Amino acid sequence: MENKKPSLMLVDGMALLFRAFYATAVTGQYMINSKGIPTNGIHGFVKHLFTAVSLFKPTHLAVCWDMGSKTFRTELFADYKGNRGEAPVELIPQFDLVKEVVASFDIPNIGLEGYEADDCIGTIANQMKNHTHVSILTGDQDILQLLDERISVILLKKGYGNYLVHTPQTFFEEKGITPAQMIDLKALMGDTSDNYPGVRGIGEKTALKLLQEFEHVEGIISNLDRLSKSNKTKIEQDLDMLHLSRILAEIKCDVPVSCALEDAGLRIEKEKALNKLMEIELRGVQRLLPFDEAIIS
């Protein structure tokens, strides 16, 4: 086998698991095994993961997880993600089980109490980008703020095997701002899925225009007199929330996690992996796994 240049794929575990779960839950196909445990989310997770691996061919892989709903962001703003209901009862047992499956593939599971998976991804991506190209597999656009010459983002689209790959160049072509300015964009317009308001009355169009002219939130604030009366009033009324929203929007890239490249090599032991899949009665995904012989062929 030729020596490939190393490349690390960081995976947003919850994004894949939730997407897989809801895709089949709508039709009630929970794939309940003989122990009474639903496995539909895990099945789809494994399928999403290795469909991407076979297409993008990373040499190294790690999966990052949210570790519960309480984080430093909920301490700063109690309503952060407060619009999300409880996880469906059929999904709850799959949270721990999916990590056991990932561990059986000898792929690192990474997560840290008090932080989101995004913070772990951002930290590791920044630690590793000087050693290897990093790609991030997720369904969540928030992560686009991490784009860099050495970091690309693979966004999952509907179905399996459909992706939108972003680089700093494609992001700029789409939005007219740099990836780092996305933090200021979210600070201004808020985020309905994460449930923080930003500046009331300022939408994406206005926010983009302001950032193209004044670069960042501080630039806008120091030029309030150059804004239209309406925008000036909106920002002045919501100044505290603007600052808070910017903190909530920014992915922390200095959390105490790490991932050594040698621990994340894609080396799946066939027997160990298949035993785990058999134990939870997960059928039909074995053929997707890149066992050693599959990699060589």
VOKOL-133373 format. One record per atom (N, C-alpha, C): x, y, z; residue in one letter. Coordinates in steps of 0.2 Angstrom, whole numbers, plus 5000, padded with zeros to 4 digits. Each point is the difference from the previous one (the first is absolute). Layout:
# residues N
XYZa...
END
This chain:
# residues 297
500449945000m499650065000m500450065000m499950054996e500450064999e499950045006e500550045002n500050045006n499650064998n499450015003k499650064998k500250065005k499950064998k500250065004k499449995005k500250015007p499550005005p499550054999p499349985002s499550055000s499549985006s499850045004l499649995005l499350024999l499549965001m499350025000m499750005007m499850065002l499650005006l499350004999l499649965004v499349994999v499650035006v499550034998d499550035005d499549945001d500149965005g499749945002g499250015000g499850055004m499350015001m499650024994m500450044996a499750024993a499849944996a500549955000l499849944996l499549965003l500049995007l499649965003l499350025000l499950075001f499350035000f499750004993f500450014995r499850004993r499849934998r500449955002a499849934998a499449985004a499950025006f499449985004f499450034997f500050064999y499450034998y499849984993y500549984996a499849984993a499649945000a500149955005t499649945000t499450015005t500150045005a499550005005a499350034997a500050044995v499450024997v499549954998v500349944998t499649954997t500049945006t500250025006g500049955005g500449945000g500650004996q500449954999q500650015005q499949975006y500550015005y500549945001y499949954996m500449944999m500249985007m499449985004i500149975007i500349935000i500649995003n500349935000n499749965005n500249945001s499749955004s500050025008s500550045001k500050035007k499650065002k499650014995g499550065000g500350074999g500650004998i500450064999i499950034993i499850064999p500050034993p500750014997p500149994994t500750014997t500050044994t499450034998n500050044994n500550054999n500150045005g500450065000g500749974999g500249955004i500749974999i500149974993i499549974998h500149974993h500150064995h499650055000g500150064995g500750035002g500250015006f500650035002f500649974996f500049935001v500649964997v500050014993v499450004997k499950014992k500250064998k499850065004h500350074998h500750005001h500349975005l500750015002l500449974994l499949934998f500449974996f499950014992f499450034999t499850034993t500550054999t500150055005a500450064999a500849975000a500149955004v500749985000v500249974994v499549964996s500249974994s500150054994s499650065001l500150054995l500650055001l500150025006f500550055002f500749975002f500049935001k500649975002k500550035005k499750025006p500550025005p500449945002p500650025003t500449945003t499950005007t499750055003h499950005007h499350035002h499749985005l499350015002l499950015007l499650055002a499850005008a499350035000a499649985005v499350025000v500050045007v499750064999c499950055006c499250005002c499950005006w499350005003w499850055004w499450025000d499750055006d500049955006d500150035006m500049965006m499450035005m499450004997g499550035004g499850074998g499550025003s499750074998s500350065004s500349985005k500350065004k500750014998k500150064998t500750034998t500150075002t500650024999f500150075002f499650054997f499749984994r499550054997r499450005003r499749945003t499450015004t500150045006t500650005003e500150045006e500050074998e500250024994l500050074998l499350024998l499649964997f499450014998f499549945001f499650015005a499649945002a499649974994a499850044996d499549984994d500449974994d500750005001y500349974994y499849934998y499849994994k499749944998k499449975004k499750055003g499449995005g499449984996g500050014993n499449984996n500049934998n500549965002r500149934998r499649955006r499649964997g499749965005g500449945002g499749965004e500449945003e500149954994e500649965000a500149964994a499549945000a499849984995p499549944999p500249945004p499549975003v500249945005v500449954996v499849994993e500449954996e500750024999e500250065000l500750024999l500450005006l499750005006i500450015006i500549945001i499849934999p500549955001p500550004995p499950034994q500550004995q500650055001q499950055004f500650045002f500649975002f499949955005d500649975003d500249944995d499549974997l500249944996l500450024993l499850064998v500450024994v500750015001v500250035006k500750015002k500349935001k499749955002e500349935001e500149974993e499650024995v500149974993v500650044998v500150075001v500550034997v500749985003v500049985007a500549985003a500249934998a499649964998s500149934997s500450014993s499950064997f500450014994f500750035001f500250015007d500650035002d500050074997d499550035000i499950074998i499950045007i500450065001p499950035006p499450045001p499749995006n499450045002n500250065004n499950064998i500250065004i499450045002i500050025006g499550055003g500250025006g499850065002l500250035007l499450035003l499849985006e499550035004e500150085000e499450044999g500050075000g500150034993g500249964995y500150034994y499649964995y500050034994e499649964994e500549974996e499849954996a500449974995a500450054996a499650054998d500350054995d500750035004d500050015006d500650025004d500649954999d499849945001c500549955000c500349994992c499550014996i500250004992i500550064999i499850065002g500350064999g500749995003g500149985006t500649995003t500549954997t499749944998i500449954997i500250024993i499650034996a500150024993a500650055000a500050055005n500550055000n500749975003n499949955004q500649975003q500449964994q499549974996m500349954995m500150034993m499850064998k500050024994k500750024997k500550015005n500750014998n500349934998n499749945002h500349944999h499749964994h499350024999t499749964995t499450044997t499749984994h499450044998h499449975005h499650045002v499449985004v499350024996v499649955000s499350014998s499549985005s499550045001i499549995005i499349984997i499849955002l499349974997l499550025005l499550034998t499450035004t499450024996t499550015003g499450034997g499950075002g500450025004d499950065004d500550064997d499650054997q500450064997q500450045005q499950005006d500450045005d500749984999d500249944998i500749985000i500450044994i499650034996l500350034994l500550065002l499950025007q500550065002q500749975001q500149935000l500649975001l500450004993l499750014995l500349994993l500750035000l500549974997d500650035000d500449964993d500550034998e500449974995e500149925001e500149985006r500149935002r499449975003r499450035000i499449975003i499550014996i499749944997s499450014996s499449975004s499450024998v499449975003v499549974995v499849945002i499649954996i499350005003i499650044997l499350005002l499549954997l499749965005l499649954997l499350034997l499849974995k499450024997k499549955000k499450014998k499549945000k500249944997k499849945004g500249944997g500749985002g500349944997y500749985001y500450024994y500650025002g500550014995g499950074996g499650045003n499950074997n500450055004n500450044998y500450045004y500150074997y500150055004l500250074997l500750015004l500550004996v500750015003v500250085000v500150025005h500250075001h500750015001h500350054997t500750035002t499950075001t500550045002p500050075001p499750044994p500349974994q499850034994q499350004998q499749935001t499349994998t499550045005t500350005006f499650045005f499950074998f500650034999f500050074998f499650024994f500049954995e499650014994e499250005001e499949965005e499349995002e499750065004e500450025005k499850055005k500350074999k500650004997g500350074999g500350025007g500149965004i500450015007i500549945001i500550015004t500549955002t499649955005t500349945001p499749955005p500050035007p500650045002a500050035006a499450055002a499850034994q499550055001q499349975001q500049934999m499349975002m499850005007m500550015004i499950015008i499650065001i500250064996d499750065001d499350004996d500049964995l499350004996l499549975005l500249945003k499549975005k499950055006k500550045002a499950045006a499450054998a500050034994l499650054998l499349974998l499949944997m499449984998m499749945005m500449985005g499849955004g500049934997g499749955003d500049944998d499349965003d499549994995t499449975003t500149935002t500549964997s500049935002s500450005007s500450045001d500450015007d499650045005d499550044997n499550035005n500350065003n500450044996y500250075003y499950054995y499850065002p499750054996p500450044995p500650015002g500450054997g499750075001g500050044994v499750075001v499349994996v499550025004r499349994998r499950054994r499849974994g499850044994g500650004995g500549975002i500650004995i500049934997i499949994994g500149934996g500649994997g500149954996e500649984997e500250054995e499650034996k500150054995k500450065003k499650035005t500350065003t500749985003t500049955004a500649985003a500649994996a499949974994l500549994995l500350074997l499550044999k500250074997k500450045005k499849995007l500450045005l500749975001l500049934999l500749975001l500450014994l499750014994q500550014994q500250075001q499650055003e500350075001e500450015006e499849975005f500450025007f500449945003f500049944996e500549945002e499749965006e499950035005h499849965006h499550045005h499849975005v499550035005v500350065003v500750005002e500350065003e500050064995e500149984993g500150054995g499350034999g499549965001i499350034999i499850055006i500249975006i499850045006i500450075000i500650004997s500450065001s499850054994s499649974995n499750054995n499350005000n499750005006l499250005000l499750064997l500450065000d499750064997d500050004993d500349954997r500049994992r499449964998r499749975005l499549954998l499350044999l499549964997s499450034999s499750015007s499550045001k499750025007k499749935002k499749974996s499649945002s500549945003s500649994996n500549955002n500350025006n500250075001k500350025005k499649995007k499450024999t499549995006t500049935002t499949954995k500049935002k500649985003k500650024998i500649975003i500150035007i499850075001e500150035006e499549965006e499449994997q499549965005q500349935002q500349974996d500249935001d500849995001d500350055002l500750005000l500349945005l499749995006d500249955004d499949934997d499449994997m499949944997m500449994994m500250054996l500549994995l500749985002l500250025005h500749985003h499949935003h499449985003l499949935003l500049954994l499650024995s499949964994s500649984997s500550055000r500649994996r500449955004r500050005007i500349955004i499749934999i499350005000l499749934998l500149984994l500150044995a500149984993a500749974998a500550025004e500749984999e500249945002e500249954996i500349945002i500650015004i500149975006k500650005004k500549954997k500650034999c500549964997c500649995004c499950005007d500549995005d499849965006d499549954998v499849965006v500549955001v500049975006p500549955002p499949934997p500049994994v499949944996v500649994995v500249944998s500549994995s499949944997s500349994994c499949934997c500749994996c500349955002a500749994997a499849964993a500450024995l499849974993l500149935000l500549975004e500149935000e499549965004e499650045004d499449965003d499450004996d500050044994a499450014996a500149964993a500549964999g500149974994g499449954998g499850004994l499449964998l500249934999l500049965006r500249935000r499549965003r499549974997i499449975003i500249925000i500049975006e500149935001e499349974998e500049964995k499449974998k499649965005k500449965004e499649955004e499750045006e500450055003k499750045005k499450044998k500050034994a499550054997a499449954999a500149954997l499449954998l499749975006l500449995005n499749975006n499550055003n500250075000k499650055003k499450014996k500050004994l499450004995l499649955001l500249945001m499649945001m499750005007m500350025005e499850015007e499350045000e500150064996i499450045000i499549994994i500249954997e499649974994e499950064995e500550034998l500150054995l500149974993l499649994996r500149974994r500150054994r500349974995g500050044993g500550065000g500450015005v500550055000v500749984999v500149935002q500749975000q500450024993q499649994995r500350014993r500350074999r499850055004l500250074999l500750015004l500149955005l500650025004l500749984996l500550055001p500649994996p500549965004p499949935000f500449965003f500750004996f500549975003d500750014997d500049974993d499649944999e500149974993e499650054995e499550035003a499650054995a500450064998a500450025005i500550064999i500549984994i500349945001i500549984995i499849994993i499349985000s499849984993s499950064995s
END
